[in-house]
Amino acid sequence: IAAPFSTTTLNIKCVTRILREGRASLTTSFQCFKYIIMYSFTQFASVVILTKIGTDLSDTQYLWIDLFIIIPLDIFMGRTGPYKRLTVREPEGELISFGVLVSIVVQSLVQIVFQFAGLEMVRRQSWFKAYKIHVFRGQGDRFFRSIENTVVFLVSNMQYVWLVVAFSIGKPFRKPARTNILFTVSLVLITAMNLIFFAQQNGNALIDLFQLRTLKDNFAFILLILCIGNFLITYGFEKFVLPFLTHKWYQRKLKPRGR
């Protein structure tokens, strides 16, 4: 507690409340920090992958990701309240700590592996045609529409959603994310819109606006299954593996050393 506080409650209930609020605030700050870091790295990985083959995300795709996915999710994920009970566990107290660093490193590797996996899968399809650089006559703007661009865009869109879900795990310091109505509604709407991108066909106004390609032979469904696998690993690591590793790390760190 860094400042004095006053209350009209004539018992120590206010102390437990301020501790719950403080721990929830600290946990929320770290979760938002990790999400922004992972958003930046995920988009960086997408750009590097596409730049290697001579293309990039289109301006509309950048606008959708930055303005309509990241901003609402990052703002609303911080509105989740504290958990109803005070736990004996303590949250991470430093940004440069074992739990935070391991989470960022592992999640970064997971996201980039699944982006490469999506590309490798589509390249094995009989209808796949590699991207060739196109430039509009009289202009310097490249034509970004390609199968590679479409796959990376679809996979990364879902990754931004999976990451915010994984970083919004509530107990023992925060309430479940579903109690945050604004966050839940925005999450559902963004996920629904991302799923709509998977079903678009050539000639559709939406697919033209975002410069996407149609994925043939039900490949969009296969890609969606890949994205679900991405979610299971992303969420599973943050929910089960990371707490176990962190607990073992601090047990070993606090264990008295023999002389």
Secondary structure, 3 states (H helix, E strand, C coil): CCCCCCCCCCCCHHHHHHHHHHHHHHHHHHHHHHHHHHHHHHHHHHHHHHHHCCCCCCHHHHHHHHHHHHHHHHHHHHHCCECCCCCCCCCCCCCCCHHHHHHHHHHHHHHHHHHHHHHHHHHCCCCCCCCCCCECCCCCCECCCCHHHHHHHHHHHHHHHHHHHHCCCCCCCECCHHHCHHHHHHHHHHHHHHHHHHCCCCCCHHHHHCCCCCCCCCHHHHHHHHHHHHHHHHHHHHHHHHHHHHHHHHHHHHCCCCC
